[in-house]
Amino acid sequence: MSQVKLILVESVHRLGEVGDLVSVRPGFARNYLLPQGKAILATESRVAELEHHKRIVADKVAREMKDLQAVKKKIEGLKIEIGARAGEEGKLFGSVTAAQIAEQLALQGLTVDRRRIESDPIKSVGEHDVPIKLHRDVVATLSLHVVAEGGEPAPPTEEEATPDEEESSD
Protein backbone atom coordinates (compact mmCIF):
# COMPACT_ATOMS: atom_id res chain seq x y z
CA MET A 1 0.00 0.00 0.00
CA SER A 2 1.40 3.41 -0.91
CA GLN A 3 1.65 6.42 1.35
CA VAL A 4 1.06 10.10 0.58
CA LYS A 5 3.53 12.67 1.92
CA LEU A 6 1.94 15.82 3.37
CA ILE A 7 3.01 18.92 5.25
CA LEU A 8 0.70 19.70 8.17
CA VAL A 9 -0.78 23.19 8.23
CA GLU A 10 -2.57 22.57 11.54
CA SER A 11 -1.75 20.33 14.48
CA VAL A 12 -3.57 17.00 14.14
CA HIS A 13 -4.01 14.81 17.24
CA ARG A 14 -1.88 11.65 17.09
CA LEU A 15 -0.38 12.66 13.75
CA GLY A 16 1.84 15.71 14.22
CA GLU A 17 2.33 19.40 14.78
CA VAL A 18 2.28 22.36 12.39
CA GLY A 19 5.10 22.09 9.83
CA ASP A 20 5.68 18.36 10.28
CA LEU A 21 6.28 16.22 7.18
CA VAL A 22 4.06 13.13 7.54
CA SER A 23 3.19 10.05 5.50
CA VAL A 24 -0.45 8.94 5.59
CA ARG A 25 -2.72 6.62 3.64
CA PRO A 26 -4.19 8.14 0.47
CA GLY A 27 -7.80 7.90 1.66
CA PHE A 28 -7.06 9.78 4.91
CA ALA A 29 -5.31 12.50 2.92
CA ARG A 30 -7.95 12.71 0.17
CA ASN A 31 -11.04 12.50 2.41
CA TYR A 32 -9.99 14.36 5.57
CA LEU A 33 -6.67 16.22 5.72
CA LEU A 34 -6.70 17.97 2.33
CA PRO A 35 -10.42 19.00 2.23
CA GLN A 36 -10.30 20.24 5.84
CA GLY A 37 -7.23 22.36 5.03
CA LYS A 38 -5.19 20.62 7.71
CA ALA A 39 -2.39 19.63 5.30
CA ILE A 40 -0.91 20.35 1.87
CA LEU A 41 0.83 18.00 -0.55
CA ALA A 42 4.57 17.79 0.05
CA THR A 43 6.14 18.73 -3.28
CA GLU A 44 9.91 19.17 -3.57
CA SER A 45 9.64 22.95 -3.62
CA ARG A 46 7.33 23.04 -0.58
CA VAL A 47 9.63 20.72 1.39
CA ALA A 48 12.64 22.92 0.50
CA GLU A 49 10.67 26.02 1.52
CA LEU A 50 9.66 24.35 4.80
CA GLU A 51 13.29 23.45 5.61
CA HIS A 52 14.40 27.00 4.80
CA HIS A 53 11.66 28.44 7.03
CA LYS A 54 12.67 26.09 9.88
CA ARG A 55 16.32 27.25 9.61
CA ILE A 56 15.27 30.91 9.73
CA VAL A 57 13.09 30.30 12.79
CA ALA A 58 15.88 28.33 14.52
CA ASP A 59 18.36 31.19 13.90
CA LYS A 60 15.87 33.73 15.24
CA VAL A 61 15.23 31.65 18.37
CA ALA A 62 18.99 31.26 18.94
CA ARG A 63 19.50 35.06 18.71
CA GLU A 64 16.60 35.70 21.11
CA MET A 65 17.96 33.17 23.61
CA LYS A 66 21.40 34.82 23.45
CA ASP A 67 19.81 38.22 24.13
CA LEU A 68 17.74 36.80 27.01
CA GLN A 69 20.86 35.22 28.55
CA ALA A 70 22.51 38.68 28.48
CA VAL A 71 19.46 40.21 30.19
CA LYS A 72 19.53 37.38 32.75
CA LYS A 73 23.18 38.17 33.59
CA LYS A 74 22.33 41.86 34.04
CA ILE A 75 19.38 41.07 36.32
CA GLU A 76 21.37 38.62 38.42
CA GLY A 77 24.15 41.20 38.77
CA LEU A 78 21.77 43.78 40.22
CA LYS A 79 20.94 44.30 43.86
CA ILE A 80 17.81 46.42 44.15
CA GLU A 81 16.74 48.12 47.35
CA ILE A 82 13.12 49.12 47.95
CA GLY A 83 11.95 51.10 50.96
CA ALA A 84 8.59 50.38 52.54
CA ARG A 85 6.86 51.33 55.79
CA ALA A 86 7.29 48.61 58.36
CA GLY A 87 6.42 47.85 61.96
CA GLU A 88 8.81 46.96 64.76
CA GLU A 89 8.96 43.25 63.94
CA GLY A 90 9.92 43.91 60.31
CA LYS A 91 6.45 43.29 58.90
CA LEU A 92 5.45 45.69 56.17
CA PHE A 93 2.26 47.74 56.51
CA GLY A 94 1.57 46.98 52.87
CA SER A 95 3.62 44.82 50.53
CA VAL A 96 6.19 45.09 47.78
CA THR A 97 4.49 44.04 44.55
CA ALA A 98 5.69 42.89 41.15
CA ALA A 99 4.76 46.30 39.71
CA GLN A 100 7.11 48.04 42.14
CA ILE A 101 9.91 45.63 41.30
CA ALA A 102 9.33 46.17 37.56
CA GLU A 103 9.44 49.94 38.16
CA GLN A 104 12.81 49.64 39.94
CA LEU A 105 14.16 47.49 37.10
CA ALA A 106 13.01 50.14 34.62
CA LEU A 107 15.02 52.73 36.55
CA GLN A 108 18.05 50.47 36.03
CA GLY A 109 17.37 50.41 32.28
CA LEU A 110 15.79 46.94 32.10
CA THR A 111 12.23 46.67 30.82
CA VAL A 112 10.50 43.64 32.32
CA ASP A 113 6.77 43.01 32.22
CA ARG A 114 5.41 42.79 35.77
CA ARG A 115 3.59 39.55 34.88
CA ARG A 116 6.98 37.90 34.29
CA ILE A 117 7.96 38.51 37.92
CA GLU A 118 6.95 35.30 39.68
CA SER A 119 6.82 36.39 43.27
CA ASP A 120 4.04 36.69 45.75
CA PRO A 121 3.79 40.15 47.30
CA ILE A 122 6.67 40.55 49.76
CA LYS A 123 5.45 41.40 53.26
CA SER A 124 8.63 41.51 55.33
CA VAL A 125 11.85 43.47 55.58
CA GLY A 126 15.08 41.75 54.52
CA GLU A 127 16.76 39.97 51.61
CA HIS A 128 14.54 38.24 49.06
CA ASP A 129 15.32 36.27 45.89
CA VAL A 130 12.76 37.10 43.22
CA PRO A 131 12.46 34.80 40.18
CA ILE A 132 11.83 36.53 36.85
CA LYS A 133 10.72 34.29 34.01
CA LEU A 134 12.13 35.83 30.83
CA HIS A 135 11.33 32.75 28.72
CA ARG A 136 10.12 29.26 29.53
CA ASP A 137 13.78 28.13 29.56
CA VAL A 138 15.36 31.31 31.01
CA VAL A 139 14.64 32.30 34.62
CA ALA A 140 16.69 35.04 36.28
CA THR A 141 16.90 35.51 40.04
CA LEU A 142 16.88 39.12 41.28
CA SER A 143 18.39 39.97 44.64
CA LEU A 144 15.97 42.34 46.37
CA HIS A 145 16.57 44.07 49.67
CA VAL A 146 13.49 45.50 51.39
CA VAL A 147 14.33 48.15 53.98
CA ALA A 148 12.14 49.78 56.61
CA GLU A 149 11.22 53.34 55.76
CA GLY A 150 9.60 55.79 58.13
CA GLY A 151 8.23 54.51 61.44
CA GLU A 152 10.73 53.89 64.24
CA PRO A 153 14.40 53.37 63.36
CA ALA A 154 15.99 50.02 64.14
CA PRO A 155 18.22 49.90 67.25
CA PRO A 156 21.95 50.31 66.44
CA THR A 157 24.18 47.25 66.29
CA GLU A 158 27.13 46.81 68.68
CA GLU A 159 29.61 47.97 66.01
CA GLU A 160 27.69 51.20 65.48
CA ALA A 161 27.25 51.83 69.23
CA THR A 162 30.93 51.29 70.20
CA PRO A 163 32.44 54.45 68.59
CA ASP A 164 29.79 56.67 70.23
CA GLU A 165 30.62 55.32 73.70
CA GLU A 166 34.34 55.92 73.19
CA GLU A 167 33.73 59.54 72.18
CA SER A 168 31.48 60.23 75.20
CA SER A 169 33.99 58.77 77.72
CA ASP A 170 36.74 61.23 76.66
C-alpha positions as a Markdown table, in Angstrom:
| # | Residue | x | y | z |
|---|---|---|---|---|
| 1 | Met | 0.0 | 0.0 | 0.0 |
| 2 | Ser | 1.4 | 3.4 | -0.9 |
| 3 | Gln | 1.7 | 6.4 | 1.3 |
| 4 | Val | 1.1 | 10.1 | 0.6 |
| 5 | Lys | 3.5 | 12.7 | 1.9 |
| 6 | Leu | 1.9 | 15.8 | 3.4 |
| 7 | Ile | 3.0 | 18.9 | 5.3 |
| 8 | Leu | 0.7 | 19.7 | 8.2 |
| 9 | Val | -0.8 | 23.2 | 8.2 |
| 10 | Glu | -2.6 | 22.6 | 11.5 |
| 11 | Ser | -1.8 | 20.3 | 14.5 |
| 12 | Val | -3.6 | 17.0 | 14.1 |
| 13 | His | -4.0 | 14.8 | 17.2 |
| 14 | Arg | -1.9 | 11.6 | 17.1 |
| 15 | Leu | -0.4 | 12.7 | 13.7 |
| 16 | Gly | 1.8 | 15.7 | 14.2 |
| 17 | Glu | 2.3 | 19.4 | 14.8 |
| 18 | Val | 2.3 | 22.4 | 12.4 |
| 19 | Gly | 5.1 | 22.1 | 9.8 |
| 20 | Asp | 5.7 | 18.4 | 10.3 |
| 21 | Leu | 6.3 | 16.2 | 7.2 |
| 22 | Val | 4.1 | 13.1 | 7.5 |
| 23 | Ser | 3.2 | 10.0 | 5.5 |
| 24 | Val | -0.4 | 8.9 | 5.6 |
| 25 | Arg | -2.7 | 6.6 | 3.6 |
| 26 | Pro | -4.2 | 8.1 | 0.5 |
| 27 | Gly | -7.8 | 7.9 | 1.7 |
| 28 | Phe | -7.1 | 9.8 | 4.9 |
| 29 | Ala | -5.3 | 12.5 | 2.9 |
| 30 | Arg | -8.0 | 12.7 | 0.2 |
| 31 | Asn | -11.0 | 12.5 | 2.4 |
| 32 | Tyr | -10.0 | 14.4 | 5.6 |
| 33 | Leu | -6.7 | 16.2 | 5.7 |
| 34 | Leu | -6.7 | 18.0 | 2.3 |
| 35 | Pro | -10.4 | 19.0 | 2.2 |
| 36 | Gln | -10.3 | 20.2 | 5.8 |
| 37 | Gly | -7.2 | 22.4 | 5.0 |
| 38 | Lys | -5.2 | 20.6 | 7.7 |
| 39 | Ala | -2.4 | 19.6 | 5.3 |
| 40 | Ile | -0.9 | 20.3 | 1.9 |
| 41 | Leu | 0.8 | 18.0 | -0.6 |
| 42 | Ala | 4.6 | 17.8 | 0.0 |
| 43 | Thr | 6.1 | 18.7 | -3.3 |
| 44 | Glu | 9.9 | 19.2 | -3.6 |
| 45 | Ser | 9.6 | 23.0 | -3.6 |
| 46 | Arg | 7.3 | 23.0 | -0.6 |
| 47 | Val | 9.6 | 20.7 | 1.4 |
| 48 | Ala | 12.6 | 22.9 | 0.5 |
| 49 | Glu | 10.7 | 26.0 | 1.5 |
| 50 | Leu | 9.7 | 24.4 | 4.8 |
| 51 | Glu | 13.3 | 23.5 | 5.6 |
| 52 | His | 14.4 | 27.0 | 4.8 |
| 53 | His | 11.7 | 28.4 | 7.0 |
| 54 | Lys | 12.7 | 26.1 | 9.9 |
| 55 | Arg | 16.3 | 27.3 | 9.6 |
| 56 | Ile | 15.3 | 30.9 | 9.7 |
| 57 | Val | 13.1 | 30.3 | 12.8 |
| 58 | Ala | 15.9 | 28.3 | 14.5 |
| 59 | Asp | 18.4 | 31.2 | 13.9 |
| 60 | Lys | 15.9 | 33.7 | 15.2 |
| 61 | Val | 15.2 | 31.6 | 18.4 |
| 62 | Ala | 19.0 | 31.3 | 18.9 |
| 63 | Arg | 19.5 | 35.1 | 18.7 |
| 64 | Glu | 16.6 | 35.7 | 21.1 |
| 65 | Met | 18.0 | 33.2 | 23.6 |
| 66 | Lys | 21.4 | 34.8 | 23.4 |
| 67 | Asp | 19.8 | 38.2 | 24.1 |
| 68 | Leu | 17.7 | 36.8 | 27.0 |
| 69 | Gln | 20.9 | 35.2 | 28.6 |
| 70 | Ala | 22.5 | 38.7 | 28.5 |
| 71 | Val | 19.5 | 40.2 | 30.2 |
| 72 | Lys | 19.5 | 37.4 | 32.8 |
| 73 | Lys | 23.2 | 38.2 | 33.6 |
| 74 | Lys | 22.3 | 41.9 | 34.0 |
| 75 | Ile | 19.4 | 41.1 | 36.3 |
| 76 | Glu | 21.4 | 38.6 | 38.4 |
| 77 | Gly | 24.2 | 41.2 | 38.8 |
| 78 | Leu | 21.8 | 43.8 | 40.2 |
| 79 | Lys | 20.9 | 44.3 | 43.9 |
| 80 | Ile | 17.8 | 46.4 | 44.1 |
| 81 | Glu | 16.7 | 48.1 | 47.3 |
| 82 | Ile | 13.1 | 49.1 | 48.0 |
| 83 | Gly | 12.0 | 51.1 | 51.0 |
| 84 | Ala | 8.6 | 50.4 | 52.5 |
| 85 | Arg | 6.9 | 51.3 | 55.8 |
| 86 | Ala | 7.3 | 48.6 | 58.4 |
| 87 | Gly | 6.4 | 47.9 | 62.0 |
| 88 | Glu | 8.8 | 47.0 | 64.8 |
| 89 | Glu | 9.0 | 43.2 | 63.9 |
| 90 | Gly | 9.9 | 43.9 | 60.3 |
| 91 | Lys | 6.5 | 43.3 | 58.9 |
| 92 | Leu | 5.4 | 45.7 | 56.2 |
| 93 | Phe | 2.3 | 47.7 | 56.5 |
| 94 | Gly | 1.6 | 47.0 | 52.9 |
| 95 | Ser | 3.6 | 44.8 | 50.5 |
| 96 | Val | 6.2 | 45.1 | 47.8 |
| 97 | Thr | 4.5 | 44.0 | 44.5 |
| 98 | Ala | 5.7 | 42.9 | 41.2 |
| 99 | Ala | 4.8 | 46.3 | 39.7 |
| 100 | Gln | 7.1 | 48.0 | 42.1 |
| 101 | Ile | 9.9 | 45.6 | 41.3 |
| 102 | Ala | 9.3 | 46.2 | 37.6 |
| 103 | Glu | 9.4 | 49.9 | 38.2 |
| 104 | Gln | 12.8 | 49.6 | 39.9 |
| 105 | Leu | 14.2 | 47.5 | 37.1 |
| 106 | Ala | 13.0 | 50.1 | 34.6 |
| 107 | Leu | 15.0 | 52.7 | 36.6 |
| 108 | Gln | 18.1 | 50.5 | 36.0 |
| 109 | Gly | 17.4 | 50.4 | 32.3 |
| 110 | Leu | 15.8 | 46.9 | 32.1 |
| 111 | Thr | 12.2 | 46.7 | 30.8 |
| 112 | Val | 10.5 | 43.6 | 32.3 |
| 113 | Asp | 6.8 | 43.0 | 32.2 |
| 114 | Arg | 5.4 | 42.8 | 35.8 |
| 115 | Arg | 3.6 | 39.6 | 34.9 |
| 116 | Arg | 7.0 | 37.9 | 34.3 |
| 117 | Ile | 8.0 | 38.5 | 37.9 |
| 118 | Glu | 7.0 | 35.3 | 39.7 |
| 119 | Ser | 6.8 | 36.4 | 43.3 |
| 120 | Asp | 4.0 | 36.7 | 45.7 |
| 121 | Pro | 3.8 | 40.2 | 47.3 |
| 122 | Ile | 6.7 | 40.6 | 49.8 |
| 123 | Lys | 5.4 | 41.4 | 53.3 |
| 124 | Ser | 8.6 | 41.5 | 55.3 |
| 125 | Val | 11.9 | 43.5 | 55.6 |
| 126 | Gly | 15.1 | 41.7 | 54.5 |
| 127 | Glu | 16.8 | 40.0 | 51.6 |
| 128 | His | 14.5 | 38.2 | 49.1 |
| 129 | Asp | 15.3 | 36.3 | 45.9 |
| 130 | Val | 12.8 | 37.1 | 43.2 |
| 131 | Pro | 12.5 | 34.8 | 40.2 |
| 132 | Ile | 11.8 | 36.5 | 36.8 |
| 133 | Lys | 10.7 | 34.3 | 34.0 |
| 134 | Leu | 12.1 | 35.8 | 30.8 |
| 135 | His | 11.3 | 32.7 | 28.7 |
| 136 | Arg | 10.1 | 29.3 | 29.5 |
| 137 | Asp | 13.8 | 28.1 | 29.6 |
| 138 | Val | 15.4 | 31.3 | 31.0 |
| 139 | Val | 14.6 | 32.3 | 34.6 |
| 140 | Ala | 16.7 | 35.0 | 36.3 |
| 141 | Thr | 16.9 | 35.5 | 40.0 |
| 142 | Leu | 16.9 | 39.1 | 41.3 |
| 143 | Ser | 18.4 | 40.0 | 44.6 |
| 144 | Leu | 16.0 | 42.3 | 46.4 |
| 145 | His | 16.6 | 44.1 | 49.7 |
| 146 | Val | 13.5 | 45.5 | 51.4 |
| 147 | Val | 14.3 | 48.2 | 54.0 |
| 148 | Ala | 12.1 | 49.8 | 56.6 |
| 149 | Glu | 11.2 | 53.3 | 55.8 |
| 150 | Gly | 9.6 | 55.8 | 58.1 |
| 151 | Gly | 8.2 | 54.5 | 61.4 |
| 152 | Glu | 10.7 | 53.9 | 64.2 |
| 153 | Pro | 14.4 | 53.4 | 63.4 |
| 154 | Ala | 16.0 | 50.0 | 64.1 |
| 155 | Pro | 18.2 | 49.9 | 67.2 |
| 156 | Pro | 22.0 | 50.3 | 66.4 |
| 157 | Thr | 24.2 | 47.2 | 66.3 |
| 158 | Glu | 27.1 | 46.8 | 68.7 |
| 159 | Glu | 29.6 | 48.0 | 66.0 |
| 160 | Glu | 27.7 | 51.2 | 65.5 |
| 161 | Ala | 27.3 | 51.8 | 69.2 |
| 162 | Thr | 30.9 | 51.3 | 70.2 |
| 163 | Pro | 32.4 | 54.4 | 68.6 |
| 164 | Asp | 29.8 | 56.7 | 70.2 |
| 165 | Glu | 30.6 | 55.3 | 73.7 |
| 166 | Glu | 34.3 | 55.9 | 73.2 |
| 167 | Glu | 33.7 | 59.5 | 72.2 |
| 168 | Ser | 31.5 | 60.2 | 75.2 |
| 169 | Ser | 34.0 | 58.8 | 77.7 |
| 170 | Asp | 36.7 | 61.2 | 76.7 |
